[in-house]
């Protein structure tokens, strides 16, 4: 069961002084331990604009090759999301949605030197299921409600019929994954997860979570994937990322290995190409 534990709030930036900010935790479904609760790995920052609402919700997933050093804070997510929660007047006037609530998700990332010992069960499917758990936790809080000042009270002012998923790079891949999951019938989700179950600590419980999918109270209205890595197998084979290992490390449970680096003499041109995401993998 997902927890709904309320952690301490983080400092607000000036443009969010009038919004309601809550740091919520969620329980990972990819690991058997309950130690994920309120950790720095499994949490999300929920911002809800001032007012009664209900407000549409933008779920944002930061990028960074799924590597531990690229956190929500390190990728500058807060400044980007502030334009939605407290938009400038000209932006608010042009938007048919008005102010939008945001959920900035942190998730288990992958230790590059030893992927199998990643904190919080990092690596596919754990990392992707973290995103599912975070979104479903918001739905649980929305139903529960609560007194003023609680995460439940903030979530109760959300319009879960208008949820948008967005992400950059690695986060873009996960936004697309979650969007697809929300659109597939339960029997298709259950069949697709069969091979994955045997490679994760979650076992049959993980299969049930995937079969249940996105909470039925949530309706995904759109997905925005910014420079996503859509083809993980090809990306692994082509050695995508600065050290050619980010995607193989994400897929460590499936035996993928990094492509050998180019021979000396390929020089900086190869390094730049490997660090970027080829257009063919964005499709």
ABEGO torsion letter per residue (X at the ends): XBAGBBBBBBBBBAAAAABBBBBBBBBBAABABAAABGBAABBBBBBBBBEAOBBBBBBBBBBGGGBAABBAAAAGAAAAAAAAABBBAAAAAABAAEBBBBBBBBBBBBBAABAAABBGGBEOAAAAAAAAAAAAAAAAAAAAEEBBGBAAAAAAABBAABBBBBBBEAAAAAAAAAAAAAABBAAAAAAAAAAAAAABAAEAAAAAAAAAEBBAABBBABBBBBGBBABAAAAAAAGBEAAGAAAAAAAAAAGBBBBBBBBBGAEAAAAAAAABBBAAAAX
